[in-house]
Amino acid sequence: MNYHVPVLLNESISGLSIKPTGTYIDLTFGGGGHTKNILKLLEKKGKLFSFDTDTDSFKINSINGNNNFEFINSNFKYFDLHLKQRGIKKVDGIFADLGVSSHQIDVLSRGFSYKGKAELDMRMNSNNKKNAQTILNDYDESDLDKIFFNYGDFKNSRLIAKNIVEYRKKKKIKYNSDLIEILNNLFDKNVNFKFLSRLFQSIRIEVNDEINALKEMLLKSKDFLKIKGRLVIISYHSIEDRIVKNFINKSNFDSTFKTDFYGNKQIFFKSINKKPLVPSEEEIKINPRSRSAKLRIGELI
């Protein structure tokens, strides 16, 4: 089984518009698929830095013999600090695939999946103290409500939060099966995989502080890209895609333009693709987990 099948691979590499002697960042190394294909297009003077918080990713998919490549075990929101330490002030392209790797989902001990029976975890970085159990057992009802509403788009988020709080009074929520039991009892039927995917997604986002990390990374990207440098981002749910879309199109995280002190619009990027690129039917058949992917490309102006 592959660690992770790279999504929209050709479209991502094309979107970066790679210069053979340029400097690039892959902020989400994962299975190394995008990294390896960027490296193929770089000459000796080219540079590539790849980031990942998951130490498993590089152990399993290590890349040897490339003097112009470096793997950095860190959350991508800190990429600026690592580049400064290495004397890098500007880069030609930044890439990020915001999805969870197939390896993380399929290995039950990582606690990402609603399939089988496994302890809930969902940490990208296993050294972090907060995991899915922390959220489900320690967060108060109003905080759980906000997580399910904001990150899962659940209109009945308050009801779900209330039932989780009631359940944990009698028994600690430890396994994915505990959470599924709560939901099945609440709706008096077995909930479908789409519902479970959204709920587990919302918990995972909170565990890894994904939305704040994404916003922080995007803000830093405009300062580290050269003029005409490319920002290429793959997202998998509407919350992330909306943030990326607004940042590229409006230089802001909401739908209004960012303005300066005098009220003038601030425009950082030119959108290369007005509509997001999505996987072909053929790619979805080969890799069903790619079905919700959306790729957006911005060029710094």
C-alpha positions as CSV (number, residue, x, y, z in Angstrom):
1,M,0.0,0.0,0.0
2,N,1.3,3.5,-0.9
3,Y,1.9,5.8,2.0
4,H,0.0,8.5,0.1
5,V,-1.0,8.9,-3.5
6,P,-0.2,12.5,-4.6
7,V,-3.4,14.3,-5.6
8,L,-3.5,16.6,-8.7
9,L,0.2,15.9,-9.2
10,N,0.6,17.2,-12.8
11,E,-1.6,20.2,-12.2
12,S,0.4,21.1,-9.0
13,I,3.8,20.8,-10.7
14,S,2.6,22.8,-13.7
15,G,1.0,25.4,-11.4
16,L,4.4,26.1,-9.7
17,S,5.9,27.0,-13.1
18,I,9.2,25.6,-11.9
19,K,12.5,27.3,-12.8
20,P,15.4,24.8,-12.8
21,T,17.6,27.0,-10.6
22,G,14.8,28.3,-8.4
23,T,14.0,27.8,-4.7
24,Y,10.8,26.0,-3.7
25,I,9.0,24.9,-0.6
26,D,6.7,21.8,-0.3
27,L,5.0,22.6,3.0
28,T,3.3,19.1,3.2
29,F,5.8,16.4,2.4
30,G,3.4,13.5,3.2
31,G,4.4,10.6,1.0
32,G,6.9,12.7,-0.9
33,G,5.1,12.4,-4.2
34,H,5.0,16.1,-5.0
35,T,8.5,16.7,-3.6
36,K,10.0,14.0,-5.8
37,N,8.4,15.5,-8.9
38,I,9.6,19.0,-8.1
39,L,13.1,17.7,-7.6
40,K,13.1,16.1,-11.1
41,L,12.8,19.6,-12.6
42,L,15.5,21.2,-10.5
43,E,19.2,21.5,-11.5
44,K,22.0,21.5,-8.9
45,K,21.6,25.2,-8.2
46,G,17.9,24.7,-7.5
47,K,16.7,24.2,-3.9
48,L,13.8,22.5,-2.3
49,F,12.7,22.5,1.3
50,S,10.0,20.1,2.4
51,F,8.1,20.3,5.7
52,D,6.0,17.8,7.7
53,T,5.1,17.6,11.4
54,D,4.7,13.8,11.1
55,T,8.0,12.1,11.7
56,D,6.7,8.9,10.1
57,S,6.4,10.5,6.7
58,F,10.1,11.0,6.1
59,K,11.2,7.8,7.8
60,I,9.1,5.8,5.3
61,N,9.6,8.0,2.3
62,S,13.1,9.3,2.8
63,I,14.9,10.9,-0.2
64,N,18.6,10.3,-0.4
65,G,21.4,11.7,-2.5
66,N,20.0,15.1,-3.2
67,N,22.2,17.9,-2.1
68,N,19.7,20.5,-3.2
69,F,16.9,19.0,-0.9
70,E,16.3,19.3,2.8
71,F,13.4,17.8,4.9
72,I,12.4,19.9,7.9
73,N,10.3,18.3,10.7
74,S,8.1,21.2,11.6
75,N,4.6,22.6,11.3
76,F,4.4,24.6,8.1
77,K,3.3,27.8,10.0
78,Y,6.9,28.1,11.2
79,F,8.4,27.8,7.7
80,D,9.6,31.4,7.8
81,L,11.8,30.8,10.9
82,H,13.5,27.8,9.3
83,L,14.2,29.6,6.0
84,K,15.6,32.6,7.8
85,Q,17.9,30.3,9.8
86,R,19.2,29.0,6.4
87,G,19.7,32.4,4.9
88,I,16.7,32.1,2.5
89,K,14.8,35.4,2.1
90,K,12.7,34.7,-1.0
91,V,11.5,31.7,-2.9
92,D,10.0,31.0,-6.4
93,G,7.2,28.8,-5.3
94,I,5.2,27.5,-2.3
95,F,3.1,24.3,-2.5
96,A,0.8,22.7,0.1
97,D,-1.6,19.8,0.0
98,L,-3.8,20.3,3.0
99,G,-5.2,16.7,3.1
100,V,-4.5,14.0,5.6
101,S,-2.2,11.3,4.2
102,S,-3.6,7.8,3.3
103,H,-1.1,6.4,5.8
104,Q,-2.4,8.4,8.7
105,I,-6.0,7.3,7.9
106,D,-5.2,3.7,7.3
107,V,-3.0,3.0,10.3
108,L,-5.6,2.5,13.1
109,S,-3.1,3.4,15.8
110,R,-3.0,7.0,14.5
111,G,-6.7,7.3,15.5
112,F,-7.9,9.3,12.4
113,S,-10.4,6.8,11.0
114,Y,-14.0,5.9,12.0
115,K,-13.5,2.4,10.5
116,G,-12.6,-0.6,12.7
117,K,-11.9,0.0,16.4
118,A,-9.1,2.2,17.5
119,E,-8.3,4.8,20.2
120,L,-9.2,8.3,19.1
121,D,-6.1,10.4,18.5
122,M,-5.9,12.4,15.2
123,R,-2.6,14.2,16.0
124,M,-0.5,15.0,12.9
125,N,2.4,15.5,15.3
126,S,2.4,12.6,17.9
127,N,4.4,14.7,20.3
128,N,1.5,17.2,20.8
129,K,-0.3,16.8,24.1
130,K,-3.8,17.5,22.9
131,N,-5.6,14.8,21.0
132,A,-9.2,13.9,20.0
133,Q,-9.9,12.3,23.4
134,T,-8.9,15.6,25.1
135,I,-11.4,17.5,23.0
136,L,-14.3,15.0,23.4
137,N,-13.8,14.5,27.2
138,D,-12.6,17.9,28.4
139,Y,-14.1,20.6,26.2
140,D,-17.3,22.1,27.5
141,E,-20.6,21.8,25.6
142,S,-20.4,25.3,24.0
143,D,-16.9,24.7,22.7
144,L,-17.9,21.4,21.2
145,D,-20.9,23.1,19.6
146,K,-18.7,25.7,17.9
147,I,-16.3,23.0,16.6
148,F,-19.0,21.0,15.0
149,F,-20.8,24.0,13.6
150,N,-17.7,25.9,12.3
151,Y,-15.6,23.0,11.1
152,G,-18.3,20.5,10.1
153,D,-21.2,22.7,9.0
154,F,-23.5,20.8,11.3
155,K,-26.8,22.6,11.8
156,N,-27.6,20.2,14.8
157,S,-24.2,20.9,16.3
158,R,-25.6,21.8,19.7
159,L,-27.6,18.5,19.9
160,I,-24.5,16.5,19.1
161,A,-22.4,18.4,21.7
162,K,-25.1,17.9,24.3
163,N,-25.2,14.1,23.8
164,I,-21.4,13.8,23.9
165,V,-21.4,15.6,27.3
166,E,-24.1,13.3,28.6
167,Y,-22.3,10.2,27.4
168,R,-19.0,11.1,29.0
169,K,-20.6,11.6,32.4
170,K,-21.0,7.8,32.5
171,K,-18.1,6.6,30.4
172,K,-14.9,8.2,29.0
173,I,-14.9,8.5,25.2
174,K,-11.8,6.6,24.3
175,Y,-12.5,4.7,21.0
176,N,-13.9,5.7,17.6
177,S,-16.6,3.2,18.3
178,D,-17.7,5.2,21.4
179,L,-18.3,8.2,19.3
180,I,-20.1,6.3,16.7
181,E,-22.3,4.7,19.4
182,I,-23.3,8.2,20.6
183,L,-24.3,9.3,17.1
184,N,-26.2,6.1,16.3
185,N,-28.2,6.4,19.5
186,L,-28.8,10.0,19.0
187,F,-30.3,9.6,15.5
188,D,-31.7,6.1,16.2
189,K,-30.0,4.7,13.1
190,N,-26.5,4.0,11.8
191,V,-25.1,7.3,10.6
192,N,-23.6,7.2,7.1
193,F,-19.9,7.7,6.1
194,K,-20.4,11.3,4.9
195,F,-21.7,12.3,8.3
196,L,-18.9,10.5,10.1
197,S,-16.3,12.0,7.7
198,R,-17.5,15.6,8.5
199,L,-17.6,15.0,12.2
200,F,-14.2,13.4,12.4
201,Q,-12.8,16.1,10.2
202,S,-14.1,18.8,12.5
203,I,-12.4,17.2,15.5
204,R,-9.2,16.7,13.6
205,I,-9.1,20.4,12.6
206,E,-9.4,21.4,16.2
207,V,-6.8,18.9,17.4
208,N,-4.2,20.2,15.0
209,D,-5.3,23.9,15.0
210,E,-5.4,23.6,11.2
211,I,-7.4,26.8,10.4
212,N,-5.1,29.1,12.4
213,A,-2.0,27.4,11.0
214,L,-3.3,27.8,7.4
215,K,-4.0,31.5,7.9
216,E,-0.6,32.1,9.5
217,M,1.1,30.2,6.6
218,L,-0.8,32.2,3.9
219,L,0.1,35.5,5.5
220,K,3.8,34.6,5.6
221,S,3.7,33.3,2.0
222,K,3.3,36.7,0.4
223,D,6.4,38.0,2.2
224,F,8.6,35.1,1.1
225,L,7.6,34.8,-2.5
226,K,9.5,36.6,-5.2
227,I,7.5,38.8,-7.6
228,K,5.7,36.3,-10.0
229,G,6.4,33.5,-7.5
230,R,3.6,30.9,-7.3
231,L,1.4,29.9,-4.4
232,V,-0.2,26.5,-5.1
233,I,-2.7,25.1,-2.6
234,I,-4.8,21.9,-2.6
235,S,-7.7,21.9,-0.1
236,Y,-10.4,19.3,0.7
237,H,-13.3,21.0,2.4
238,S,-15.2,24.3,2.0
239,I,-13.7,26.0,5.1
240,E,-10.1,25.7,3.8
241,D,-11.0,26.4,0.2
242,R,-12.9,29.6,1.1
243,I,-9.9,30.9,3.1
244,V,-7.4,30.1,0.2
245,K,-9.8,31.6,-2.4
246,N,-10.4,34.8,-0.5
247,F,-6.7,35.2,0.3
248,I,-5.7,34.9,-3.3
249,N,-8.5,36.9,-4.8
250,K,-9.1,39.5,-2.0
251,S,-5.9,39.4,0.0
252,N,-8.1,38.7,3.0
253,F,-9.7,35.8,4.8
254,D,-13.3,36.9,4.2
255,S,-15.0,38.0,1.0
256,T,-14.1,41.7,1.3
257,F,-10.9,43.2,0.0
258,K,-8.1,44.0,2.4
259,T,-7.5,47.8,2.4
260,D,-4.7,50.0,3.6
261,F,-4.9,53.0,6.0
262,Y,-6.4,55.2,3.2
263,G,-9.1,52.6,2.2
264,N,-7.2,51.5,-1.0
265,K,-7.5,47.9,-2.0
266,Q,-4.5,45.8,-1.3
267,I,-3.9,43.1,-3.9
268,F,-1.1,40.6,-3.4
269,F,-1.9,37.9,-5.9
270,K,-3.1,37.4,-9.4
271,S,-5.4,34.3,-9.6
272,I,-4.0,32.0,-12.3
273,N,-7.2,29.8,-12.3
274,K,-10.5,31.6,-11.8
275,K,-12.1,28.4,-10.9
276,P,-10.4,25.7,-8.8
277,L,-8.8,22.8,-10.7
278,V,-10.4,19.4,-9.6
279,P,-9.4,15.8,-10.2
280,S,-10.4,14.1,-13.4
281,E,-12.9,11.2,-13.3
282,E,-9.9,8.9,-14.1
283,E,-8.0,10.2,-11.1
284,I,-11.0,9.8,-8.8
285,K,-11.4,6.2,-9.9
286,I,-7.7,5.5,-9.1
287,N,-7.7,7.5,-5.9
288,P,-11.3,8.0,-4.5
289,R,-9.9,10.1,-1.6
290,S,-9.0,12.8,-4.2
291,R,-12.7,13.4,-5.1
292,S,-13.1,16.6,-2.9
293,A,-9.7,18.2,-3.8
294,K,-9.6,21.7,-5.1
295,L,-6.4,23.4,-6.4
296,R,-5.9,27.1,-6.5
297,I,-2.9,29.0,-7.9
298,G,-1.9,32.6,-7.1
299,E,1.0,34.5,-8.6
300,L,2.5,37.3,-6.5
301,I,2.3,40.7,-8.2
